[in-house]
Structure formats: C-alpha cells, structure tokens
C-alpha cells in the first residue's frame, strides 16, 4: 500500500452518516491482538466496511491479528442481525439448543435446560417470504466451544447465538457471506475477546515487578504530643 493510500481516506455512508477510513486510522485505532496487520489486510478491512456499510467507529467491525495467524475481520452480532433483518424477504426466526436426555436428542427452544440434560448443540430456523421451507441449521457444541472463557460461562447462549448467525448467513449469503461474528471466531483457539485479552494481560503481568522498599525499625518509645491551649482556653469562656 502506498503512503497515499495509508493517509488518504475512503469515504462512504452508513445509515446516512459519513464514515472516513484511512489505512493509518485502521492500523492505529481499529486493530486488536498482539501482531501487526499487513497492508493487504488493511485494504481488505476497508473494502469490507465500505461494501457492507459497517461503521468500525461504532464497533460494528474491527480487525484482530495474533502472531502466527492471519488477520480476522470481526463483525458485531448487532450489526450482523440488523443487516439480515433489513432484507425484504426476512420473515422471522426460531432458535434454541440441542440436548441429550435419557439417550434421546431433544430440541429445546431458547437457552435453558434441565440439570440432568447434556448440551450437545444448537439449532436455528430462518424464514423467508420467498421460500416454502425455512433454512435450518444444526451445529455441534464440540466444534465451536474450545474452552474459551465466554463459552464456559454461557455455553447455552453461545451455541444458540452461533446457530442463529450460521442460519442467517445461509439464508442471506448475498448480504452476510463475508461477515463473521465474535462468537464464531472464538472457535479459533488463537482468538480472544477483548475482555479475555485484558484478563490474560493482568494474569501475565501481575506481581511481575519487584519493588524495593526500605524498612525502618519502629522504636518502642511512644511519640510525645505537645498540647497547646487556645487563647479561649486560657482566658476562659466569654460572658
């Protein structure tokens, strides 16, 4: 990428609001991770934002780059869902989780199960006005949950959300074909959410700095305080 492309802004509109993106702005403010993005990755990010009408300054999209892995373009779930729901053929969706109960596979709507149930996956159906049958997706939790913090804390919600995103993409490939959300990208073991990055940084750096402190032995003598009487105390109270 030439210096001109790094500094010159690409302008487009998102929901009637102007957005200006330059290579230097993306590199300095819109990249997360512990590695440097390449010029090609920056160009791809800018073009995706322009084509998909995403505003990265509202966290609708950002770049993630970790050492040893290619950059990943992440789209917020809110922006993803707004794009899908704006399609004129969208007619609603149903989604839930899949559990094993007494040796049987059971579909449950929503994200709640019995304590005795074993979570094995998620499902989603997207309805279009121009299709006779809904677009249905069924996914396995083992393929997406790799022990990430968010998946450990909210496995039911995470697998349901991931099923919805996959179903939406299959239902509207022209609108969502190149857009991937944080829930999906967390299935890559190299990816961490911003919250997980902070926790990991604290864990690695906590108590790592040695601070020299000089200690002085405390004397047994008790400190002596000099009491001073005010002029009022000496003269007595006014009458």
Backbone as CSV, one residue per row, in Angstrom:
resi,resn,N_x,N_y,N_z,CA_x,CA_y,CA_z,C_x,C_y,C_z
1,UNK,0.855,-1.186,0.000,0.000,0.000,0.000,0.890,1.234,0.000
2,UNK,0.651,2.150,-0.863,1.449,3.362,-0.942,1.128,4.268,0.234
3,UNK,2.034,5.249,0.474,1.790,6.200,1.561,0.514,6.981,1.331
4,UNK,0.188,7.195,0.035,-1.031,7.939,-0.283,-2.267,7.181,0.198
5,UNK,-2.284,5.873,0.002,-3.420,5.071,0.429,-3.476,4.929,1.954
6,UNK,-2.313,5.030,2.600,-2.299,4.943,4.060,-2.879,6.189,4.703
7,UNK,-2.720,7.325,4.051,-3.167,8.591,4.648,-4.470,9.106,4.045
8,UNK,-4.739,8.781,2.792,-5.952,9.267,2.138,-7.163,8.462,2.614
9,UNK,-8.232,9.156,2.946,-9.418,8.495,3.489,-10.343,7.985,2.399
10,UNK,-10.944,6.821,2.654,-12.016,6.289,1.817,-13.320,6.689,2.489
11,UNK,-14.197,7.343,1.766,-15.430,7.865,2.341,-16.645,7.079,1.849
12,UNK,-17.564,6.785,2.756,-18.823,6.129,2.416,-19.828,6.454,3.516
13,UNK,-21.079,6.078,3.304,-22.137,6.373,4.271,-22.662,5.103,4.927
14,UNK,-22.993,5.205,6.207,-23.618,4.119,6.950,-24.825,4.706,7.677
15,UNK,-26.004,4.277,7.262,-27.251,4.800,7.847,-27.325,6.326,7.788
16,UNK,-26.866,6.867,6.658,-26.941,8.305,6.465,-25.815,9.101,7.096
17,UNK,-24.917,8.417,7.827,-23.810,9.096,8.478,-22.518,8.860,7.694
18,UNK,-21.710,9.924,7.475,-20.452,9.749,6.736,-19.404,9.021,7.567
19,UNK,-18.662,8.128,6.917,-17.567,7.401,7.556,-16.318,7.579,6.710
20,UNK,-15.210,7.946,7.355,-13.933,8.118,6.668,-12.912,7.156,7.256
21,UNK,-12.330,6.337,6.387,-11.346,5.351,6.826,-10.071,5.492,6.013
22,UNK,-8.953,5.549,6.705,-7.647,5.521,6.042,-6.856,4.349,6.602
23,UNK,-5.825,3.948,5.878,-5.008,2.834,6.336,-4.375,3.101,7.685
24,UNK,-3.894,4.319,7.894,-3.258,4.649,9.170,-4.259,4.647,10.316
25,UNK,-5.494,5.081,10.047,-6.529,5.068,11.093,-6.844,3.640,11.510
26,UNK,-6.993,2.754,10.535,-7.269,1.345,10.842,-6.124,0.744,11.646
27,UNK,-4.907,0.973,11.208,-3.740,0.388,11.860,-3.570,0.879,13.286
28,UNK,-3.837,2.156,13.529,-3.586,2.747,14.845,-4.730,2.580,15.839
29,UNK,-5.975,2.468,15.327,-7.117,2.518,16.242,-8.102,1.352,16.143
30,UNK,-8.062,0.584,15.060,-9.115,-0.402,14.841,-8.597,-1.831,14.767
31,UNK,-7.414,-2.077,15.328,-6.806,-3.410,15.312,-6.599,-3.880,16.742
32,UNK,-6.967,-5.131,17.015,-6.751,-5.748,18.319,-5.867,-6.978,18.146
33,UNK,-5.199,-7.367,19.192,-4.322,-8.522,19.114,-2.897,-8.144,19.460
34,UNK,-1.956,-9.052,19.163,-0.564,-8.820,19.533,0.381,-8.872,18.343
35,UNK,-0.149,-8.653,17.127,0.703,-8.652,15.944,0.306,-7.502,15.028
36,UNK,1.178,-7.174,14.087,0.948,-6.059,13.164,0.241,-6.551,11.905
37,UNK,-0.802,-5.850,11.509,-1.538,-6.229,10.299,-0.766,-5.788,9.065
38,UNK,-0.957,-6.528,7.990,-0.300,-6.184,6.737,-1.132,-5.155,5.971
39,UNK,-0.534,-4.534,4.980,-1.240,-3.550,4.171,-2.401,-4.197,3.419
40,UNK,-2.190,-5.433,2.957,-3.259,-6.150,2.256,-4.450,-6.388,3.175
41,UNK,-4.190,-6.751,4.424,-5.271,-6.994,5.381,-6.029,-5.709,5.695
42,UNK,-5.316,-4.593,5.735,-5.960,-3.301,5.971,-6.874,-2.949,4.811
43,UNK,-6.394,-3.165,3.593,-7.210,-2.876,2.405,-8.472,-3.726,2.392
44,UNK,-8.327,-5.008,2.720,-9.495,-5.895,2.756,-10.508,-5.424,3.798
45,UNK,-10.018,-4.967,4.953,-10.913,-4.494,6.004,-11.671,-3.247,5.551
46,UNK,-10.968,-2.302,4.962,-11.618,-1.073,4.495,-12.661,-1.383,3.423
47,UNK,-12.325,-2.265,2.501,-13.270,-2.613,1.438,-14.500,-3.333,1.980
48,UNK,-14.306,-4.196,2.988,-15.450,-4.885,3.581,-16.377,-3.886,4.273
49,UNK,-15.795,-2.959,5.035,-16.614,-1.946,5.717,-17.385,-1.104,4.699
50,UNK,-16.722,-0.753,3.607,-17.376,0.071,2.586,-18.485,-0.708,1.875
51,UNK,-18.213,-1.947,1.515,-19.186,-2.750,0.774,-20.374,-3.136,1.643
52,UNK,-20.087,-3.512,2.907,-21.145,-3.966,3.814,-21.760,-2.824,4.619
53,UNK,-21.279,-1.607,4.413,-21.824,-0.435,5.125,-21.701,-0.617,6.631
54,UNK,-20.492,-0.887,7.098,-20.222,-1.066,8.515,-19.431,0.123,9.049
55,UNK,-19.801,0.578,10.242,-19.104,1.700,10.863,-18.199,1.167,11.975
56,UNK,-16.892,1.061,11.726,-16.000,0.495,12.750,-15.858,1.386,13.978
57,UNK,-16.169,2.678,13.841,-16.066,3.582,14.987,-17.196,3.346,15.992
58,UNK,-18.211,2.584,15.591,-19.289,2.183,16.497,-19.144,0.719,16.885
59,UNK,-17.928,0.172,16.675,-17.620,-1.227,16.995,-18.450,-2.213,16.179
60,UNK,-18.909,-1.797,15.001,-19.639,-2.722,14.136,-18.681,-3.686,13.442
61,UNK,-17.396,-3.324,13.385,-16.390,-4.196,12.780,-15.015,-3.784,13.286
62,UNK,-14.115,-4.780,13.409,-12.737,-4.478,13.784,-11.839,-5.624,13.330
63,UNK,-10.536,-5.366,13.313,-9.546,-6.354,12.893,-8.885,-6.981,14.114
64,UNK,-8.632,-8.283,14.036,-7.905,-8.985,15.092,-6.727,-9.705,14.455
65,UNK,-5.540,-9.509,15.027,-4.345,-10.161,14.475,-3.474,-10.687,15.608
66,UNK,-3.244,-12.004,15.590,-2.369,-12.627,16.563,-1.172,-13.249,15.849
67,UNK,-0.066,-13.349,16.566,1.159,-13.883,15.980,0.933,-15.306,15.480
68,UNK,1.407,-15.553,14.269,1.286,-16.876,13.690,-0.039,-17.170,13.033
69,UNK,-0.945,-16.173,12.969,-2.264,-16.393,12.370,-2.629,-15.206,11.490
70,UNK,-3.405,-15.446,10.437,-3.848,-14.333,9.590,-4.835,-13.446,10.334
71,UNK,-4.967,-12.233,9.872,-5.905,-11.297,10.485,-7.333,-11.779,10.295
72,UNK,-8.179,-11.481,11.270,-9.587,-11.858,11.207,-10.430,-10.592,11.289
73,UNK,-11.392,-10.485,10.388,-12.305,-9.350,10.402,-13.551,-9.754,11.181
74,UNK,-13.793,-9.086,12.301,-14.894,-9.424,13.198,-16.024,-8.415,13.027
75,UNK,-17.241,-8.922,12.915,-18.433,-8.079,12.829,-19.241,-8.257,14.110
76,UNK,-19.747,-7.166,14.659,-20.564,-7.280,15.867,-21.856,-8.010,15.531
77,UNK,-22.372,-8.757,16.514,-23.610,-9.502,16.295,-24.762,-8.546,16.007
78,UNK,-24.752,-7.366,16.641,-25.817,-6.389,16.422,-25.848,-5.938,14.966
79,UNK,-24.671,-5.611,14.420,-24.603,-5.182,13.022,-24.996,-6.320,12.085
80,UNK,-24.579,-7.526,12.422,-24.911,-8.700,11.616,-26.415,-8.904,11.567
81,UNK,-27.066,-8.851,12.722,-28.502,-9.087,12.784,-29.292,-7.969,12.097
82,UNK,-28.852,-6.731,12.261,-29.533,-5.617,11.588,-29.485,-5.787,10.082
83,UNK,-28.333,-6.245,9.581,-28.190,-6.431,8.139,-29.129,-7.520,7.634
84,UNK,-29.238,-8.607,8.387,-30.110,-9.705,7.977,-31.576,-9.299,8.047
85,UNK,-31.945,-8.632,9.151,-33.346,-8.273,9.337,-33.804,-7.186,8.367
86,UNK,-32.868,-6.464,7.792,-33.222,-5.420,6.830,-33.575,-5.996,5.468
87,UNK,-33.263,-7.268,5.248,-33.600,-7.890,3.972,-35.116,-7.991,3.828
88,UNK,-35.626,-7.616,2.685,-37.073,-7.566,2.466,-37.738,-8.929,2.554
89,UNK,-36.949,-9.998,2.404,-37.523,-11.341,2.447,-37.448,-11.993,3.826
90,UNK,-36.883,-11.300,4.792,-36.771,-11.866,6.136,-38.142,-11.913,6.806
91,UNK,-38.496,-13.090,7.358,-39.816,-13.264,7.964,-39.732,-13.896,9.356
92,UNK,-38.612,-13.714,10.024,-38.503,-14.209,11.383,-37.590,-15.417,11.530
93,UNK,-37.371,-15.804,12.773,-36.507,-16.954,13.051,-36.929,-17.647,14.337
94,UNK,-36.495,-18.884,14.478,-36.642,-19.669,15.696,-35.273,-20.273,15.998
95,UNK,-34.946,-20.383,17.299,-33.631,-20.918,17.640,-33.641,-21.502,19.032
96,UNK,-32.691,-22.385,19.282,-32.594,-23.000,20.602,-31.374,-23.883,20.709
97,UNK,-31.429,-24.800,21.656,-30.307,-25.696,21.917,-30.731,-27.142,21.696
98,UNK,-29.733,-28.006,21.560,-29.961,-29.437,21.409,-29.322,-30.136,22.594
99,UNK,-30.095,-30.972,23.277,-29.574,-31.681,24.449,-29.797,-33.179,24.296
100,UNK,-29.016,-33.924,25.067,-29.242,-35.368,25.178,-29.979,-35.615,26.482
101,UNK,-31.122,-36.268,26.389,-31.960,-36.555,27.561,-32.410,-38.007,27.504
102,UNK,-31.934,-38.783,28.450,-32.274,-40.204,28.530,-31.987,-40.924,27.215
103,UNK,-30.848,-40.606,26.636,-30.411,-41.269,25.413,-31.044,-40.753,24.138
104,UNK,-31.853,-39.707,24.234,-32.509,-39.141,23.054,-32.033,-37.717,22.803
105,UNK,-32.034,-37.334,21.529,-31.662,-35.986,21.141,-32.921,-35.119,21.139
106,UNK,-32.909,-34.060,21.958,-34.087,-33.213,22.130,-33.771,-31.779,21.716
107,UNK,-34.658,-31.185,20.908,-34.539,-29.772,20.536,-35.343,-28.930,21.525
108,UNK,-34.699,-27.929,22.103,-35.359,-27.041,23.054,-35.289,-25.614,22.513
109,UNK,-36.415,-24.920,22.499,-36.406,-23.528,22.058,-35.886,-22.656,23.193
110,UNK,-35.064,-21.677,22.845,-34.447,-20.826,23.853,-33.107,-21.375,24.297
111,UNK,-32.688,-20.980,25.513,-31.378,-21.386,26.026,-31.478,-21.797,27.486
112,UNK,-32.302,-22.817,27.744,-32.473,-23.323,29.101,-32.683,-24.828,29.033
113,UNK,-32.124,-25.536,30.018,-32.234,-26.993,30.026,-32.337,-27.503,31.455
114,UNK,-32.678,-28.779,31.584,-32.691,-29.423,32.893,-31.256,-29.712,33.337
115,UNK,-31.046,-29.809,34.647,-29.716,-30.098,35.155,-29.204,-31.451,34.674
116,UNK,-30.142,-32.365,34.441,-29.741,-33.707,34.007,-29.471,-33.786,32.507
117,UNK,-29.826,-32.733,31.756,-29.594,-32.725,30.313,-28.114,-32.485,30.011
118,UNK,-27.660,-33.019,28.891,-26.300,-32.776,28.413,-26.365,-31.949,27.137
119,UNK,-25.739,-30.779,27.137,-25.741,-29.907,25.961,-24.875,-30.517,24.871
120,UNK,-25.448,-30.666,23.675,-24.670,-31.230,22.563,-24.667,-30.335,21.327
121,UNK,-25.526,-29.296,21.288,-25.520,-28.452,20.096,-26.562,-27.351,20.135
122,UNK,-26.702,-26.683,19.001,-27.687,-25.626,18.861,-28.361,-25.715,17.505
123,UNK,-29.545,-25.091,17.394,-30.279,-25.128,16.131,-30.925,-23.769,15.868
124,UNK,-31.205,-23.505,14.601,-31.880,-22.253,14.233,-32.604,-22.443,12.905
125,UNK,-33.737,-21.756,12.787,-34.516,-21.753,11.549,-34.772,-20.300,11.149
126,UNK,-34.512,-19.990,9.905,-34.761,-18.645,9.380,-35.819,-18.750,8.288
127,UNK,-36.845,-17.917,8.399,-37.950,-17.956,7.458,-37.844,-16.800,6.459
128,UNK,-38.043,-17.136,5.187,-38.039,-16.149,4.118,-39.398,-16.166,3.420
129,UNK,-39.844,-15.008,2.984,-41.139,-14.921,2.313,-41.130,-15.612,0.962
130,UNK,-39.951,-15.748,0.360,-39.864,-16.341,-0.974,-39.440,-17.811,-0.944
131,UNK,-39.480,-18.443,0.219,-39.125,-19.859,0.336,-40.277,-20.621,0.998
132,UNK,-40.515,-21.828,0.537,-41.570,-22.649,1.128,-41.144,-23.244,2.462
133,UNK,-39.875,-23.578,2.572,-39.367,-24.195,3.811,-38.306,-23.291,4.433
134,UNK,-38.203,-23.298,5.752,-37.192,-22.461,6.411,-35.781,-22.993,6.182
135,UNK,-34.810,-22.103,6.276,-33.401,-22.508,6.237,-33.037,-22.968,7.629
136,UNK,-32.656,-24.236,7.765,-32.410,-24.834,9.080,-30.943,-25.182,9.253
137,UNK,-30.425,-24.868,10.432,-29.025,-25.165,10.764,-28.978,-25.874,12.107
138,UNK,-28.184,-26.932,12.180,-27.949,-27.661,13.429,-26.440,-27.818,13.575
139,UNK,-25.887,-27.336,14.696,-24.439,-27.348,14.875,-24.077,-28.032,16.192
140,UNK,-22.862,-28.570,16.241,-22.372,-29.270,17.426,-21.585,-28.315,18.318
141,UNK,-21.815,-28.394,19.622,-21.101,-27.529,20.551,-19.610,-27.858,20.581
142,UNK,-19.249,-29.111,20.301,-17.840,-29.509,20.327,-17.025,-28.822,19.243
143,UNK,-17.663,-28.443,18.143,-16.942,-27.802,17.048,-16.679,-26.329,17.300
144,UNK,-17.410,-25.726,18.217,-17.256,-24.289,18.456,-16.684,-23.977,19.831
145,UNK,-17.025,-24.736,20.836,-16.521,-24.470,22.182,-15.161,-25.137,22.364
146,UNK,-14.136,-24.303,22.515,-12.778,-24.804,22.706,-12.220,-24.427,24.081
147,UNK,-13.117,-24.222,25.026,-12.679,-23.898,26.375,-12.481,-22.417,26.620
148,UNK,-12.979,-21.557,25.701,-12.854,-20.121,25.910,-13.700,-19.697,27.102
149,UNK,-13.305,-18.586,27.727,-13.971,-18.134,28.955,-15.461,-17.905,28.739
150,UNK,-15.816,-17.221,27.639,-17.224,-16.911,27.402,-18.041,-18.172,27.196
151,UNK,-17.480,-19.150,26.507,-18.197,-20.400,26.271,-18.348,-21.194,27.565
152,UNK,-17.390,-21.072,28.472,-17.518,-21.754,29.759,-18.605,-21.128,30.610
153,UNK,-18.700,-19.800,30.554,-19.662,-19.087,31.392,-21.089,-19.195,30.863
154,UNK,-21.249,-19.107,29.537,-22.590,-19.093,28.930,-22.672,-20.045,27.736
155,UNK,-22.481,-21.333,27.938,-22.470,-22.267,26.800,-23.809,-22.341,26.073
156,UNK,-24.920,-22.239,26.795,-26.232,-22.349,26.158,-26.491,-21.154,25.240
157,UNK,-26.240,-19.952,25.760,-26.438,-18.760,24.941,-25.491,-18.707,23.756
158,UNK,-24.252,-19.097,23.975,-23.250,-19.003,22.912,-23.567,-19.942,21.750
159,UNK,-23.964,-21.179,22.044,-24.248,-22.115,20.953,-25.521,-21.720,20.227
160,UNK,-26.490,-21.152,20.933,-27.712,-20.672,20.284,-27.403,-19.494,19.357
161,UNK,-26.620,-18.525,19.851,-26.257,-17.371,19.025,-25.489,-17.799,17.782
162,UNK,-24.569,-18.739,17.965,-23.771,-19.204,16.831,-24.643,-19.903,15.792
163,UNK,-25.624,-20.658,16.250,-26.549,-21.312,15.320,-27.348,-20.270,14.534
164,UNK,-27.795,-19.219,15.212,-28.550,-18.155,14.535,-27.712,-17.500,13.453
165,UNK,-26.469,-17.155,13.805,-25.586,-16.479,12.851,-25.341,-17.352,11.623
166,UNK,-25.111,-18.648,11.842,-24.879,-19.554,10.712,-26.120,-19.694,9.840
167,UNK,-27.290,-19.752,10.461,-28.530,-19.867,9.693,-28.798,-18.599,8.897
168,UNK,-28.562,-17.452,9.513,-28.748,-16.172,8.819,-27.836,-16.070,7.598
169,UNK,-26.605,-16.519,7.745,-25.662,-16.434,6.628,-26.091,-17.344,5.480
170,UNK,-26.606,-18.524,5.818,-27.084,-19.415,4.767,-28.350,-18.871,4.106
171,UNK,-29.170,-18.176,4.896,-30.410,-17.642,4.345,-30.165,-16.422,3.473
172,UNK,-29.148,-15.617,3.818,-28.875,-14.389,3.065,-27.388,-14.288,2.718
173,UNK,-26.903,-15.174,1.870,-25.468,-15.181,1.539,-25.009,-13.909,0.832
174,UNK,-25.890,-13.281,0.084,-25.501,-12.047,-0.606,-25.251,-10.895,0.337
175,UNK,-25.944,-10.875,1.471,-25.799,-9.800,2.445,-24.755,-10.097,3.512
176,UNK,-24.589,-11.395,3.838,-23.783,-11.741,5.005,-22.657,-12.718,4.707
177,UNK,-22.393,-12.971,3.445,-21.453,-14.025,3.072,-20.070,-13.899,3.665
178,UNK,-19.532,-12.678,3.785,-18.165,-12.489,4.268,-18.103,-11.907,5.676
179,UNK,-19.202,-11.964,6.390,-19.245,-11.377,7.726,-19.254,-12.471,8.781
180,UNK,-18.360,-12.374,9.769,-18.260,-13.355,10.831,-18.259,-12.637,12.181
181,UNK,-18.965,-13.207,13.136,-19.109,-12.569,14.439,-18.072,-13.104,15.422
182,UNK,-17.990,-12.436,16.587,-17.031,-12.818,17.613,-17.288,-14.226,18.128
183,UNK,-18.565,-14.613,18.243,-18.885,-15.954,18.734,-18.285,-17.031,17.841
184,UNK,-18.357,-16.803,16.526,-17.811,-17.783,15.593,-16.289,-17.794,15.632
185,UNK,-15.686,-16.605,15.664,-14.240,-16.535,15.620,-13.608,-17.071,16.887
186,UNK,-14.346,-17.108,17.991,-13.790,-17.657,19.217,-13.609,-19.165,19.134
187,UNK,-14.180,-19.787,18.103,-13.920,-21.212,17.910,-12.479,-21.449,17.482
188,UNK,-11.807,-20.357,17.014,-10.384,-20.418,16.731,-9.637,-20.227,18.043
189,UNK,-8.806,-21.155,18.419,-8.137,-21.089,19.712,-7.217,-19.892,19.830
190,UNK,-6.837,-19.257,18.704,-5.955,-18.099,18.763,-6.702,-16.817,19.049
191,UNK,-8.020,-16.875,19.013,-8.811,-15.657,19.187,-9.279,-15.515,20.617
192,UNK,-9.219,-14.288,21.120,-9.737,-13.973,22.442,-10.555,-12.709,22.336
193,UNK,-11.615,-12.651,23.103,-12.411,-11.436,23.142,-11.614,-10.360,23.844
194,UNK,-11.977,-9.074,23.692,-11.248,-8.011,24.379,-11.188,-8.228,25.881
195,UNK,-12.284,-8.719,26.487,-12.283,-8.956,27.921,-11.281,-10.032,28.298
196,UNK,-11.183,-11.087,27.476,-10.244,-12.162,27.772,-8.803,-11.679,27.625
197,UNK,-8.553,-10.762,26.649,-7.218,-10.206,26.470,-6.771,-9.467,27.720
198,UNK,-7.662,-8.659,28.282,-7.326,-7.892,29.488,-7.019,-8.828,30.647
199,UNK,-7.871,-9.854,30.842,-7.651,-10.802,31.930,-6.314,-11.523,31.776
200,UNK,-5.976,-11.903,30.545,-4.730,-12.612,30.307,-3.534,-11.714,30.579
201,UNK,-3.646,-10.429,30.175,-2.557,-9.482,30.402,-2.327,-9.264,31.894
202,UNK,-3.408,-9.158,32.657,-3.292,-8.989,34.103,-2.641,-10.221,34.723
203,UNK,-3.074,-11.406,34.254,-2.537,-12.651,34.790,-1.051,-12.770,34.530
204,UNK,-0.591,-12.333,33.336,0.813,-12.464,32.974,1.689,-11.435,33.683
205,UNK,1.140,-10.244,33.914,1.953,-9.153,34.445,1.808,-8.948,35.945
206,UNK,0.774,-9.547,36.552,0.551,-9.324,37.972,1.735,-9.841,38.791
207,UNK,2.191,-9.030,39.746,3.278,-9.386,40.654,4.592,-9.682,39.945
208,UNK,4.740,-9.193,38.700,5.969,-9.453,37.957,7.031,-8.391,38.208
209,UNK,6.652,-7.260,38.788,7.598,-6.180,39.028,8.037,-6.193,40.481
210,UNK,9.352,-6.168,40.700,9.904,-6.171,42.041,10.125,-4.741,42.485
211,UNK,9.576,-4.382,43.599,9.699,-3.030,44.111,10.529,-3.068,45.386
212,UNK,11.632,-2.270,45.405,12.486,-2.198,46.589,11.908,-1.180,47.553
213,UNK,11.705,-1.596,48.769,11.165,-0.712,49.792,12.082,-0.750,51.000
214,UNK,12.498,0.415,51.469,13.343,0.494,52.645,12.483,0.461,53.899
215,UNK,12.860,-0.398,54.837,12.117,-0.523,56.073,12.947,0.070,57.212
216,UNK,12.287,0.780,58.083,12.940,1.374,59.251,12.336,0.754,60.509
217,UNK,13.215,0.333,61.404,12.722,-0.297,62.625,11.926,0.703,63.450
218,UNK,10.828,0.257,63.963,9.990,1.096,64.794,10.550,1.142,66.208
219,UNK,10.638,2.313,66.766,11.116,2.469,68.127,9.996,2.165,69.118
220,UNK,10.420,1.655,70.290,9.437,1.347,71.311,8.883,2.587,71.987
221,UNK,9.642,3.679,71.842,9.203,4.892,72.506,7.899,5.386,71.914
222,UNK,7.054,5.827,72.756,5.786,6.365,72.313,5.979,7.815,71.895
223,UNK,5.380,8.230,70.823,5.516,9.608,70.389,4.909,10.539,71.426
224,UNK,5.578,11.694,71.639,5.106,12.681,72.587,4.428,13.809,71.839
225,UNK,3.261,14.114,72.225,2.493,15.164,71.588,2.473,16.382,72.507
226,UNK,2.737,17.529,71.958,2.692,18.764,72.715,1.323,19.376,72.578
227,UNK,0.656,19.539,73.704,-0.683,20.089,73.672,-0.606,21.595,73.850
228,UNK,-1.301,22.271,73.005,-1.347,23.715,73.059,-2.754,24.154,73.392
229,UNK,-2.835,25.113,74.295,-4.130,25.639,74.653,-4.422,26.865,73.830
230,UNK,-5.626,26.947,73.432,-6.022,28.110,72.659,-6.185,29.294,73.565
231,UNK,-6.257,30.482,72.989,-6.445,31.704,73.762,-7.759,31.645,74.491
232,UNK,-8.746,31.005,73.908,-10.054,30.865,74.537,-9.929,30.024,75.801
233,UNK,-9.106,28.961,75.737,-8.957,28.112,76.897,-8.259,28.840,78.039
234,UNK,-7.292,29.736,77.682,-6.545,30.443,78.684,-7.373,31.546,79.327
235,UNK,-8.123,32.215,78.546,-8.875,33.357,79.041,-10.213,32.954,79.629
236,UNK,-10.668,31.799,79.307,-11.950,31.358,79.789,-13.049,31.740,78.812
237,UNK,-14.191,31.171,78.962,-15.282,31.404,78.019,-15.796,32.830,78.163
238,UNK,-16.197,33.444,77.072,-16.758,34.802,77.132,-18.117,34.792,77.793
239,UNK,-18.433,35.900,78.490,-19.723,36.045,79.159,-20.494,37.168,78.495
